[in-house]
Amino acid sequence: MSYQPYPSGGAYQPYPAGGNQVGQRPPQPTSVRNAVWLMYGGAALSALSAILVLVLSSTIKNAVGKALRTANRNAVSQGKKPLTLAQIHSVENATVIIFAVILLIAVGLWLWMAWANGGGRSWARIVASVLFGLNTIYLVLSVTRAGLSVLFVALGWLLGLGAIILLWRKESSAYFQPGRRV
């Protein structure tokens, strides 16, 4: 009985070089690579937004507190029970925490979509498209606000739009076809 020697040398290549036969993963097209980079940009933008929320937390708290005190005056004039100072303080803190957590979730979603689409997962383009649709709704709802936050939302939307266009290009489609994975 003879044994084959253990192969040595060279780097591990999970997919043989050459054509795109059934069962082999096609090479990642440039459009997908660029879409993944746009998604990394979206993650960076969301992370920057989360940092800004924390840096500007006192400004956010002051704006929320001012709005709640105005609502309290209106409640008193209408004979309704106003919020206590402790309740106002709790809402101020909860607002900053909720904003920061949502933005950190956004960072995770951007990174997850970059990983999944970069890996050619067949479901990833659909999930990314649904998330882009939700982001579009958020952008439309945000337009009524003024300030820096709308700029960040619009910039994130543009990054998402670019990524979605690139993911659904014809040259990207073969990369996402199920059954072409090893």
Number of C-alpha atoms within 10 A of each C-alpha: 2 4 5 5 6 5 6 6 5 6 6 7 7 9 13 10 10 9 10 13 9 11 12 17 23 20 14 17 16 12 18 27 19 16 25 24 16 23 28 20 20 26 26 17 21 24 19 16 21 22 15 13 19 16 11 12 19 14 13 17 20 13 13 19 19 14 12 20 17 11 14 18 15 13 14 12 11 9 9 11 11 17 16 11 12 9 12 20 17 13 16 21 17 13 16 20 16 11 16 21 13 13 21 19 15 20 23 15 17 25 19 17 22 26 16 18 26 21 18 25 17 19 13 20 20 15 14 23 18 12 17 20 15 11 18 19 11 14 19 12 11 15 14 8 9 9 8 9 15 17 14 17 21 18 16 24 19 16 21 25 19 15 26 20 13 21 28 17 12 10 15 18 15 18 23 25 15 13 11 17 17 9
